[in-house]
């Protein structure tokens, strides 16, 4: 099994733990969009208690990657996803970004 397949299994398990139904094709595209960062322990996780990290998620992913305009709705979405993943000790970045993509209706970005 490749490292990518192992990472995808971890992401699927995390979404299952959350009780979330998910689109496997979209999850795969989000993970591939993160490139090699998914293989680095530090960059593959999101620290939901670090406001600086959550700001980077908003700026680098939501604004730069997805092209969304900065607004309070983005902050709210990031907080809601962090709260939804509260039961997961180590929050995989690919899952965090997947949930944000779905929450904000940006699935077409990965079409």
SVG drawing of the C-alpha trace seen along z (x, -y; Angstrom):
<svg xmlns="http://www.w3.org/2000/svg" viewBox="-23 -40 30 42">
<polyline fill="none" stroke="black" stroke-width="0.4" points="0.0,0.0 1.4,-3.4 1.9,-6.3 -1.0,-8.1 -3.3,-5.2 -2.4,-4.9 -3.1,-8.6 -6.5,-8.3 -7.4,-5.4 -6.6,-7.5 -8.8,-10.4 -11.7,-8.0 -11.4,-6.6 -11.4,-10.1 -14.6,-11.1 -16.2,-7.8 -15.4,-8.6 -17.1,-11.9 -20.2,-10.1 -19.9,-12.1 -20.9,-10.7 -18.4,-11.9 -17.6,-12.0 -14.5,-9.9 -13.5,-11.5 -13.7,-15.0 -11.7,-13.9 -9.0,-12.4 -8.8,-15.7 -8.5,-17.8 -5.7,-15.5 -3.9,-15.6 -4.2,-19.4 -2.2,-19.5 0.7,-17.8 3.6,-16.4 2.5,-18.3 0.3,-15.3 3.4,-13.2 5.0,-15.6 3.7,-15.0 3.6,-18.7 2.1,-20.1 -0.4,-17.3 -2.3,-18.4 -4.3,-21.4 -4.0,-22.8 -7.6,-24.0 -6.6,-25.7 -4.0,-27.9 -5.6,-31.1 -2.6,-31.8 -2.9,-28.4 -6.7,-28.9 -5.9,-32.3 -3.4,-30.5 -6.2,-28.0 -8.5,-30.9 -5.9,-33.0 -4.0,-30.3 -6.8,-27.8 -10.1,-29.7 -9.0,-33.0 -5.9,-32.1 -6.7,-28.5 -10.5,-28.7 -10.6,-32.4 -13.2,-33.4 -13.6,-36.9 -12.5,-37.6 -15.6,-37.7 -16.9,-36.8 -18.6,-33.8 -15.1,-32.3 -14.1,-32.7 -17.4,-31.2 -17.0,-28.2 -13.4,-27.5 -14.7,-27.6 -17.6,-25.3 -15.3,-22.8 -12.9,-23.0 -15.8,-22.4 -17.1,-19.5 -13.7,-17.9 -13.2,-18.5 -13.4,-14.8 -10.5,-14.1 -7.2,-14.7 -5.1,-15.0 -7.0,-16.8 -5.8,-15.8 -5.5,-18.9 -7.0,-17.1 -10.2,-16.3 -10.3,-19.8 -10.1,-21.3 -12.6,-18.7 -15.1,-19.7 -14.6,-23.4 -15.0,-22.8 -18.3,-21.1 -19.5,-23.5 -18.9,-26.5 -20.3,-24.8 -17.0,-24.9 -17.0,-21.4 -17.0,-22.8 -13.4,-24.1 -12.2,-20.5 -14.4,-19.5"/>
</svg>
